[in-house]
Amino acid sequence: MQAAPLPGPAEVREALEHVYARPEFAPPAGSPLAELLASVGRWLKRVVDFLLPSFDPSGAADRTFTWLLVGLMATVGAGVLLHLTGVLPRLWALRDRGGAAADGGGPGGRPSRAAEWEARARRAAAAGRWREAALSLYPALLLRLDERGAVRYDPSKTPGDYRREARRSQEARRLLEAYLRVFEPVAFGGRPLDAPGYAGLRATAAEAGARG
C-alpha cells in the first residue's frame, strides 16, 4: 500500500492557524486596570524617550533614575487615591488638631484651635471687617460645639451637615440656628454686615464659649 504524501509547509501553517483561531486558544482578556497601567507605561516610555533620547535603562545610573521616577508616580497616585476616597482631608484635619495640642491647647487640641479662630475674628472686627470677622467666628463656634460633643468639626462639612448633627442637643441646635440665620446670607448671599449685626453673632457664639 502506498503511503499518503506528507503535507507541505504551507498546509501545516494553515492547519495551525485554523486550530489556534478557535476560542479556547484565545489569550485571556486583560483587566481594565491592567490595560490602564500598560497604557500609562507606554505613555511614560514615550515621554522619557522624547525628553531623554540617550536614556539607557540597562545602565546603573539610569536604573536608579527609573526607580525614582516609579516611586514618584506611585506617591502621586496614592495621594490622588487618598484624596478621592476622603482619607487625605481627614488626615489633614487630624494633623491640625495635633498641632494645636502641641501649642498648649486643651484636651485634643480643639480649644487652642478655636482660640486661633477667635483671635482672627477679634482682629477683623477691630479693623471693621465685619464679614471677615463673621467668617472667622463661624469655625470657632463649631469647634466650641465640638468640645461639648454636639457636633464633630470637619472643614469639609456644610452648614446643613452641622444642623443635622446638632439635632441631638437642643441647646446646640438653638445656638447654631441663631448664628446661621444671620451668617448664611452674609457668607453665601452677599448681604452686608455691620457692627450691630456682628455684635449679635458674637453674642450667640459667646453662649457656646466662642469669644469673638
LUMNUDO-106897 format. One record per residue: residue in three letters; x, y, z of N, C-alpha, C, O, CB in turn. Coordinates in steps of 0.001 Angstrom, whole numbers, padded with zeros to 6 digits, always signed. Glycine has a CB too. Example, Ala and Ser with C-alpha at 12.3 -4.5 7.8 and 13.67 -1.06 7.14 Angstrom:
2
ala+013190-005690+007800+012300-004500+007800+013200-003300+007800+014236-003319+008465+011308-004473+009046/ser+012850-002250+007080+013670-001060+007140+012900+000030+007870+013409+001138+008039+014084-000598+005725/
This chain:
212
met+000851-001193+000000+000000+000000+000000+000886+001243+000000+001842+001345+000770-000963+000006+001233/gln+000557+002163-000859+001376+003369-000966+000963+004380+000097-000217+004706+000229+001254+003989-002375/ala+001970+004888+000875+001695+005852+001961+001259+007194+001382+001699+007611+000310+002948+006043+002861/ala+000356+007867+002149-000119+009187+001718+001024+010192+001824+001813+010118+002766-001340+009650+002574/pro+001133+011115+000897+002235+012106+000955+002079+013032+002156+000967+013400+002534+002283+012945-000347/leu+003200+013398+002742+003192+014315+003884+002761+015715+003430+003062+016132+002312+004595+014367+004554/pro+002039+016450+004327+001618+017804+003939+002814+018744+003851+003806+018583+004563+000589+018358+004943/gly+002703+019699+002986+003751+020678+002815+003732+021752+003901+002790+021818+004691+003631+021314+001463/pro+004768+022595+003945+004841+023643+004969+003624+024586+004953+003134+024983+006010+006113+024453+004776/ala+003154+024932+003783+002015+025857+003706+000776+025227+004306+000007+025897+004995+001742+026269+002252/glu+000576+023943+004050-000599+023257+004591-000513+023141+006109-001515+023304+006806-000741+021863+003964/val+000696+022857+006623+000876+022779+008079+000577+024121+008733-000123+024191+009743+002308+022330+008426/arg+001117+025188+008143+000889+026527+008695-000589+026889+008686-001087+027476+009646+001681+027568+007909/glu-001303+026542+007600-002728+026849+007504-003519+026065+008549-004472+026576+009136-003254+026537+006091/ala-003108+024811+008772-003817+023999+009764-003610+024545+011175-004551+024586+011968-003347+022541+009693/leu-002386+024962+011492-002108+025516+012818-002870+026818+013047-003413+027044+014128-000605+025754+012991/glu-002907+027671+012025-003651+028921+012156-005126+028661+012401-005779+029376+013162-003474+029778+010911/his-005651+027611+011735-007067+027274+011920-007320+026791+013348-008339+027131+013949-007506+026194+010905/val-006395+025999+013891-006569+025475+015255-006460+026595+016279-007314+026703+017160-005523+024380+015557/tyr-005440+027423+016185-005214+028481+017180-006231+029618+017071-006310+030475+017951-003809+029041+017028/ala-007004+029620+015990-008052+030627+015883-009290+030260+016685-010195+031082+016830-008426+030831+014438/arg-009346+029036+017212-010503+028605+017996-010575+029395+019313-009535+029789+019841-010430+027079+018280/pro-011774+029633+019852-011931+030460+021072-011160+029948+022273-010644+030746+023055-013379+030549+021440/glu-011067+028624+022440-010399+028100+023625-008906+028387+023646-008264+028295+024692-010622+026625+023719/phe-008351+028738+022475-006934+029083+022429-006690+030588+022447-005543+031025+022365-006306+028487+021199/ala-007740+031379+022553-007572+032832+022580-006971+033250+023917-007364+032690+024940-008927+033552+022340/pro-006031+034211+023967-005434+034667+025233-006491+035366+026087-007398+036002+025551-004235+035626+024967/pro-006378+035252+027407-007365+035890+028285-007321+037408+028140-006254+038002+027986-007119+035492+029751/ala-008502+038022+028193-008581+039484+028085-008028+040130+029345-008299+039671+030455-010040+039941+027844/gly-007263+041181+029176-006697+041877+030324-007761+042679+031066-008751+043111+030476-005566+042796+029879/ser-007545+042873+032367-008474+043667+033163-008341+045135+032781-007306+045542+032255-008216+043470+034678/pro-009394+045953+033044-009288+047395+032738-008110+048057+033444-007450+048929+032878-010575+048111+033132/leu-007844+047633+034704-006725+048219+035429-005398+047878+034764-004519+048730+034629-006725+047743+036876/ala-005262+046604+034347-004015+046203+033685-003823+046962+032378-002712+047385+032058-004009+044689+033418/glu-004913+047134+031619-004805+047874+030366-004451+049335+030620-003671+049931+029876-006111+047780+029577/leu-005037+049914+031689-004721+051301+032018-003249+051447+032403-002569+052365+031945-005620+051798+033159/leu-002761+050529+033252-001360+050595+033653-000433+050414+032459+000604+051070+032359-001063+049539+034709/ala-000820+049510+031549+000006+049311+030359+000035+050576+029495+001078+050943+028953-000517+048118+029537/ser-001124+051240+029374-001173+052489+028597-000318+053569+029237+000398+054301+028553-002616+052984+028463/val-000403+053659+030580+000414+054644+031282+001892+054343+031089+002699+055253+030896+000067+054670+032776/gly+002247+053053+031142+003643+052674+030947+004149+053038+029560+005267+053529+029401+003814+051192+031178/arg+003313+052792+028561+003720+053147+027191+003861+054656+027030+004787+055141+026381+002703+052607+026172/trp+002901+055407+027649+002978+056869+027575+004239+057385+028253+004916+058275+027740+001740+057506+028218/leu+004548+056806+029428+005736+057227+030152+007000+056935+029353+007930+057742+029333+005800+056536+031507/lys+007030+055800+028705+008204+055450+027895+008383+056447+026755+009508+056838+026445+008070+054016+027332/arg+007269+056867+026122+007385+057848+025037+007877+059196+025569+008674+059876+024922+006028+058025+024323/val+007387+059577+026771+007831+060840+027362+009327+060806+027655+010050+061750+027338+007047+061136+028648/val+009790+059703+028267+011208+059571+028593+012046+059557+027325+013102+060187+027271+011459+058298+029410/asp+011577+058832+026288+012322+058782+025028+012424+060164+024393+013427+060492+023761+011658+057806+024052/phe+011367+060980+024567+011377+062319+023969+012282+063267+024751+013055+064026+024165+009952+062888+023907/leu+012179+063214+026094+012958+064146+026916+014403+063706+027080+015304+064540+027159+012318+064296+028278/leu+014624+062407+027130+015978+061880+027347+016297+060862+026265+016204+059658+026505+016115+061239+028762/pro+016670+061326+025077+016940+060386+023975+018056+059400+024285+018046+058278+023780+017293+061150+022726/ser+019028+059808+025117+020162+058930+025410+019915+058048+026624+020838+057388+027102+021410+059751+025628/phe+018685+058026+027133+018382+057243+028332+018548+055761+028040+018007+055249+027060+016952+057536+028835/asp+019309+055066+028905+019558+053627+028762+019118+052930+030039+019834+053017+031037+021066+053336+028460/pro+017984+052245+030063+017505+051626+031293+018388+050520+031819+018230+050102+032966+016154+051093+031080/ser+019345+050018+030983+020235+048965+031468+021409+049522+032259+022089+048768+032955+020747+048145+030307/gly+021666+050837+032169+022761+051435+032913+022429+051601+034380+021263+051751+034743+023123+052766+032321/ala+023443+051576+035225+023213+051662+036671+022588+052991+037046+021621+053026+037807+024520+051468+037437/ala+023127+054090+036523+022600+055409+036868+021177+055565+036372+020324+056103+037077+023483+056513+036286/asp+020914+055086+035139+019571+055219+034588+018576+054297+035290+017392+054618+035386+019587+054923+033097/arg+019058+053142+035785+018166+052279+036570+017738+052986+037841+016578+052899+038244+018853+050941+036912/thr+018679+053693+038482+018327+054461+039688+017298+055526+039368+016340+055714+040119+019577+055112+040304/phe+017488+056227+038252+016516+057250+037841+015152+056622+037578+014119+057196+037924+017008+057993+036581/thr+015154+055436+036961+013890+054752+036678+013131+054455+037955+011924+054684+038030+014141+053458+035910/trp+013832+053944+038964+013159+053614+040230+012677+054866+040943+011615+054854+041565+014097+052825+041148/leu+013449+055950+040860+012992+057207+041456+011724+057704+040770+010802+058184+041430+014092+058275+041370/leu+011681+057588+039453+010511+058022+038701+009297+057173+039042+008193+057690+039212+010788+057963+037205/val+009511+055864+039141+008410+054965+039518+007907+055294+040926+006701+055313+041172+008867+053484+039447/gly+008853+055556+041857+008454+055907+043214+007655+057203+043264+006678+057310+044005+009674+056025+044095/leu+008077+058188+042472+007350+059458+042425+005942+059255+041893+004987+059809+042437+008097+060476+041559/met+005805+058466+040833+004483+058202+040271+003597+057475+041272+002408+057773+041389+004602+057384+038986/ala+004178+056521+041994+003395+055787+042986+002925+056707+044101+001795+056587+044576+004212+054636+043568/thr+003790+057625+044521+003410+058568+045583+002283+059484+045132+001318+059702+045864+004619+059407+046013/val+002412+060019+043920+001354+060895+043395+000047+060129+043244-001020+060638+043587+001772+061500+042039/gly+000132+058913+042733-001075+058106+042566-001752+057803+043888-002976+057860+043996-000743+056816+041861/ala-000940+057477+044905-001506+057201+046226-002161+058447+046803-003219+058358+047427-000421+056685+047180/gly-001537+059619+046598-002125+060858+047097-003461+061155+046441-004407+061568+047112-001176+062014+046873/val-003544+060945+045120-004810+061166+044416-005878+060214+044925-007023+060611+045143-004626+060992+042901/leu-005496+058944+045116-006462+057952+045605-006955+058305+046989-008155+058222+047253-005843+056559+045618/leu-006051+058701+047889-006459+059072+049240-007365+060293+049226-008318+060376+050000-005237+059340+050110/his-007063+061240+048341-007905+062432+048268-009298+062088+047775-010288+062578+048317-007273+063479+047357/leu-009385+061241+046741-010683+060892+046181-011518+060084+047160-012745+060185+047146-010506+060117+044893/thr-010882+059284+048013-011637+058483+048980-011925+059236+050261-012578+058698+051155-010889+057219+049302/gly-011444+060493+050378-011742+061288+051562-010811+061053+052729-010999+061638+053795-013117+061023+051994/val-009797+060197+052548-008881+059890+053652-007937+061054+053903-007659+061401+055051-008078+058614+053355/leu-007440+061659+052820-006448+062725+052964-006996+063943+053710-006320+064450+054604-005948+063149+051597/pro-008214+064440+053373-008728+065572+054152-008842+065279+055637-008596+066160+056462-010071+065980+053629/arg-009216+064042+055993-009312+063696+057414-007940+063667+058070-007791+064051+059230-010002+062343+057588/leu-006934+063207+057322-005583+063202+057880-005102+064626+058136-004448+064881+059148-004612+062473+056937/trp-005414+065554+057238-005033+066948+057441-005737+067535+058649-005149+068299+059415-005347+067775+056201/ala-007025+067166+058816-007760+067669+059986-007141+067150+061280-007022+067890+062257-009246+067260+059911/leu-006742+065864+061284-006093+065312+062467-004753+065987+062728-004383+066217+063879-005900+063808+062311/arg-004026+066303+061658-002744+066991+061824-002948+068366+062452-002195+068775+063335-002025+067128+060468/asp-003987+069081+061982-004261+070400+062544-004579+070308+064027-004129+071139+064816-005415+071067+061802/arg-005351+069301+064406-005694+069162+065813-004471+068795+066641-004301+069276+067762-006783+068113+065991/gly-003612+067931+066076-002397+067566+066792-001475+068753+066970-000843+068896+068016-001672+066458+066065/gly-001389+069628+065938-000556+070816+066054-001082+071765+067102-000304+072411+067804-000461+071521+064729/ala-002397+071858+067217-002971+072725+068235-002660+072206+069629-002407+072993+070541-004477+072849+068042/ala-002676+070892+069804-002352+070316+071110-000900+070598+071481-000588+070840+072647-002614+068801+071111/ala-000004+070565+070478+001405+070834+070756+001625+072280+071170+002613+072593+071834+002256+070509+069538/asp+000700+073174+070778+000818+074580+071150+000276+074875+072541+000224+076030+072964+000104+075433+070144/gly-000124+073839+073241-000584+074043+074603-002066+074196+074743-002535+074798+075710+000062+075216+075166/gly-002843+073657+073783-004288+073745+073858-004840+072788+074883-004102+072104+075592-004905+073473+072513/gly-006171+072755+074944-006850+071889+075891-006920+070472+075376-006139+070102+074499-008238+072405+076182/pro-007837+069660+075896-007938+068253+075502-008149+068116+074006-009046+068737+073436-009077+067567+076252/gly-007303+067288+073366-007406+067059+071940-006950+068226+071095-006963+068115+069869-008794+066729+071596/gly-006539+069356+071692-006073+070493+070922-007189+071373+070400-006900+072416+069812-005255+070020+069790/arg-008468+071005+070586-009561+071768+069996-009713+073167+070586-009922+074115+069829-010843+071017+070165/pro-009616+073341+071928-009746+074714+072452-008701+075661+071882-009000+076820+071593-009639+074707+073967/ser-007468+075168+071719-006423+076017+071156-006755+076392+069724-006538+077534+069318-005064+075314+071217/arg-007277+075447+068952-007645+075718+067570-008782+076729+067511-008768+077635+066678-008043+074423+066854/ala-009758+076577+068384-010856+077533+068436-010337+078918+068809-010800+079922+068267-011927+077074+069438/ala-009386+078974+069725-008838+080265+070146-008158+080982+068989-008190+082210+068914-007849+080075+071294/glu-007539+080221+068084-006906+080848+066923-007949+081553+066054-007735+082681+065611-006142+079798+066093/trp-009081+080879+065811-010139+081493+065010-010752+082686+065741-011093+083692+065118-011227+080459+064677/glu-010889+082574+067049-011434+083688+067829-010531+084909+067739-011011+086037+067632-011619+083278+069294/ala-009218+084682+067784-008272+085799+067669-008374+086459+066293-008304+087683+066181-006829+085312+067917/arg-008540+085646+065250-008709+086211+063907-009987+087057+063840-010001+088141+063257-008754+085080+062844/ala-011046+086540+064444-012311+087284+064428-012164+088620+065146-012675+089639+064682-013434+086456+065079/arg-011469+088614+066272-011293+089867+067017-010474+090873+066217-010789+092063+066208-010615+089598+068369/arg-009422+090401+065544-008600+091321+064759-009406+091924+063604-009309+093120+063326-007354+090596+064217/ala-010200+091083+062938-011001+091584+061819-012065+092567+062317-012305+093594+061680-011668+090411+061064/ala-012699+092258+063450-013724+093155+063984-013113+094483+064406-013715+095537+064203-014443+092504+065173/ala-011918+094439+064993-011261+095682+065413-010963+096587+064233-010913+097809+064372-009973+095376+066159/ala-010761+095971+063053-010491+096759+061842-011763+097080+061071-011699+097685+060001-009524+096014+060937/gly-012917+096685+061600-014177+096969+060925-014484+096069+059762-015352+096389+058950-014181+098350+060459/arg-013783+094923+059652-014042+093975+058568-015053+092952+059100-014679+091855+059514-012702+093271+058069/trp-016313+093318+059085-017335+092531+059777-017583+091181+059121-017763+090183+059820-018627+093305+059833/arg-017597+091130+057811-017823+089838+057141-016677+088871+057434-016907+087700+057736-017972+090035+055612/glu-015452+089365+057344-014295+088524+057652-014344+088050+059103-013996+086907+059400-012987+089289+057386/ala-014773+088922+059996-014879+088535+061404-015914+087440+061581-015691+086494+062336-015239+089745+062273/ala-017057+087557+060887-018097+086528+060984-017621+085198+060418-017926+084140+060968-019359+086980+060254/leu-016870+085250+059312-016337+084025+058712-015341+083334+059648-015275+082105+059672-015662+084342+057370/ser-014577+084097+060408-013618+083504+061349-014298+083006+062611-013854+082032+063219-012544+084515+061714/leu-015371+083669+063003-016067+083265+064223-016859+081972+064018-017102+081231+064970-017000+084380+064688/tyr-017257+081710+062783-018042+080501+062487-017306+079211+062867-017863+078413+063620-018396+080464+061005/pro-016071+078968+062378-015375+077747+062811-015077+077738+064304-015031+076671+064916-014080+077588+062041/ala-014873+078915+064904-014669+078952+066353-015904+078438+067074-015796+077675+068034-014335+080381+066821/leu-017081+078854+066611-018333+078367+067188-018454+076854+067034-018818+076156+067980-019532+079062+066530/leu-018150+076352+065841-018261+074913+065602-017288+074129+066475-017640+073076+067007-018008+074598+064127/leu-016086+074629+066623-015090+073937+067450-015503+073934+068919-015258+072956+069625-013711+074598+067293/arg-016119+075002+069383-016605+075025+070759-017766+074044+070933-017870+073392+071972-017042+076450+071154/leu-018634+073932+069935-019693+072935+069989-019121+071520+069917-019666+070583+070501-020690+073161+068852/asp-018015+071386+069192-017319+070093+069131-016813+069701+070511-016888+068535+070897-016144+070147+068128/glu-016298+070673+071252-015818+070385+072613-016940+069831+073487-016703+068995+074359-015231+071655+073256/arg-018140+070296+073250-019290+069833+074028-019823+068492+073540-020690+067893+074178-020395+070864+073979/gly-019301+068018+072403-019782+066761+071856-021048+066898+071041-021666+065894+070690-020011+065797+072952/ala-021453+068136+070729-022692+068351+069985-022510+068089+068491-023430+067602+067833-023193+069771+070204/val-021336+068407+067951-021023+068157+066543-019579+067662+066478-018832+067721+067455-021229+069455+065658/arg-019218+067178+065300-017823+066803+065044-017308+067728+063942-017774+067689+062803-017689+065272+064632/tyr-016327+068564+064317-015842+069573+063376-015066+068927+062237-014198+068082+062454-014963+070599+064096/asp-015399+069345+061018-014688+068921+059815-014818+070056+058803-015938+070416+058441-015260+067558+059241/pro-013711+070630+058334-013793+071776+057407-014570+071480+056138-015046+072408+055484-012412+072228+057034/ser-014715+070200+055767-015423+069871+054529-016936+069816+054704-017663+069696+053717-014934+068550+053998/lys-017417+069900+055920-018860+069798+056153-019562+071113+055822-018968+072190+055875-019141+069402+057612/thr-020825+070995+055485-021649+072156+055161-022482+072551+056382-022599+071767+057324-022568+071857+053944/pro-023063+073757+056380-023968+074121+057478-025102+073116+057663-025520+072842+058788-024550+075499+057231/gly-025597+072569+056550-026642+071552+056655-026176+070312+057402-026935+069718+058168-027121+071161+055279/asp-024920+069922+057175-024369+068770+057907-024375+069037+059404-024754+068171+060192-022936+068454+057432/tyr-023952+070242+059797-023909+070578+061219-025320+070687+061806-025539+070334+062965-023147+071893+061431/arg-026263+071169+061021-027646+071243+061504-028151+069842+061873-028768+069647+062920-028569+071888+060427/arg-027877+068876+060998-028347+067509+061269-027681+066943+062521-028334+066284+063330-028066+066592+060060/glu-026394+067195+062677-025695+066682+063858-026203+067333+065142-026339+066668+066169-024191+066912+063720/ala-026482+068632+065080-026857+069383+066282-028253+069035+066789-028635+069464+067877-026782+070865+066004/arg-029015+068266+066022-030350+067893+066469-030335+067105+067779-031329+067072+068505-031037+067084+065398/arg-029211+066478+068071-029133+065668+069290-029122+066526+070547-029420+066038+071637-027890+064793+069259/ser-028778+067811+070400-028710+068719+071548-029588+069936+071275-029347+070676+070321-027238+069154+071834/gln-030597+070143+072103-031495+071266+071890-030758+072601+071981-031006+073504+071182-032629+071225+072901/glu-029854+072727+072952-029111+073972+073113-028197+074227+071929-028149+075344+071414-028301+073942+074398/ala-027466+073201+071487-026574+073367+070337-027368+073704+069082-026933+074527+068276-025742+072094+070110/arg-028529+073075+068910-029353+073369+067735-029830+074815+067758-029838+075485+066725-030557+072416+067668/arg-030226+075298+068930-030694+076680+069048-029589+077677+068714-029813+078629+067966-031220+076941+070455/leu-028388+077456+069274-027279+078385+069030-026843+078357+067563-026585+079400+066963-026087+078042+069939/leu-026766+077154+066998-026329+077050+065603-027334+077708+064668-026944+078421+063743-026128+075580+065209/glu-028616+077479+064896-029639+078093+064048-029611+079615+064168-029740+080323+063169-031031+077560+064419/ala-029440+080119+065395-029400+081566+065591-028209+082178+064859-028328+083260+064285-029334+081904+067088/tyr-027074+081505+064873-025886+082037+064193-026067+081948+062675-025797+082912+061958-024607+081263+064632/leu-026522+080793+062189-026629+080595+060745-027698+081479+060129-027598+081827+058953-026927+079143+060435/arg-028706+081847+060880-029773+082686+060351-029217+084023+059833-029696+084559+058834-030838+082933+061433/val-028217+084540+060517-027579+085788+060080-026363+085502+059200-026088+086234+058249-027161+086632+061298/phe-025648+084442+059523-024371+084160+058870-024537+083743+057409-023799+084235+056555-023638+083075+059627/glu-025465+082867+057097-025572+082321+055736-025858+083399+054688-025213+083388+053639-026667+081268+055689/pro-026795+084332+054918-026978+085385+053900-025736+086243+053696-025503+086754+052601-028138+086277+054285/val-024936+086401+054753-023710+087198+054641-022628+086409+053905-021962+086938+053015-023207+087622+056043/ala-022456+085138+054282-021371+084325+053718-021667+083865+052300-020758+083815+051472-021114+083119+054595/phe-022919+083527+051998-023251+082927+050707-024154+083798+049838-024258+083560+048635-023909+081605+050928/gly-024809+084802+050424-025726+085623+049652-025249+087032+049401-025936+087800+048728-027019+085677+050330/gly-024091+087395+049921-023558+088724+049675-024228+089827+050471-024035+091002+050161-023668+089035+048246/arg-025019+089483+051500-025663+090529+052296-024615+091252+053137-023774+090592+053748-026773+089929+053206/pro-024634+092565+053189-023635+093295+054002-023877+093069+055495-024996+092798+055932-023679+094815+053686/leu-022807+093188+056250-022868+093015+057702-022259+094248+058352-021186+094705+057958-022122+091711+058157/asp-022954+094782+059352-022453+095957+060048-022088+095601+061485-022159+094439+061885-023494+097089+060020/ala-021698+096612+062255-021264+096375+063631-022366+095770+064498-022093+094811+065220-020786+097669+064249/pro-023600+096284+064462-024643+095663+065277-024923+094216+064872-025173+093362+065723-025919+096472+065181/gly-024879+093950+063560-025100+092579+063109-024038+091636+063634-024342+090529+064079-025133+092521+061600/tyr-022777+092081+063581-021713+091234+064100-021814+091088+065612-021492+090029+066152-020351+091802+063718/ala-022254+092124+066295-022407+092039+067741-023403+090947+068105-023216+090235+069092-022858+093389+068317/gly-024480+090812+067295-025438+089746+067539-024822+088370+067331-025064+087456+068119-026640+089913+066640/leu-024027+088216+066273-023342+086939+066037-022377+086621+067175-022290+085480+067629-022585+086971+064697/arg-021669+087624+067621-020701+087413+068692-021408+087005+070003-020903+086165+070748-019862+088695+068908/ala-022561+087600+070268-023305+087233+071467-023781+085787+071397-023727+085060+072388-024495+088169+071662/thr-024251+085373+070212-024686+083989+070049-023518+083021+070226-023636+082014+070924-025331+083794+068672/ala-022383+083337+069583-021201+082472+069699-020705+082404+071127-020219+081365+071575-020082+082967+068791/ala-020829+083516+071845-020340+083546+073238-021110+082568+074114-020550+082033+075071-020455+084967+073822/glu-022384+082321+073806-023152+081359+074582-022591+079951+074444-022762+079116+075332-024607+081383+074154/ala-021919+079692+073322-021282+078385+073120-019838+078382+073597-019163+077355+073518-021338+077991+071649/gly-019351+079527+074094-017990+079614+074598-017003+080198+073620-015812+080278+073919-017529+078281+074999/ala-017485+080620+072422-016589+081212+071419-016460+082695+071703-017445+083430+071648-017115+080971+069967/arg-015256+083134+072004-015033+084516+072412-014478+085330+071239-013267+085491+071090-014069+084577+073620/gly-015396+085837+070416-015002+086589+069230-014747+088051+069539-014405+088821+068641-016060+086472+068165/
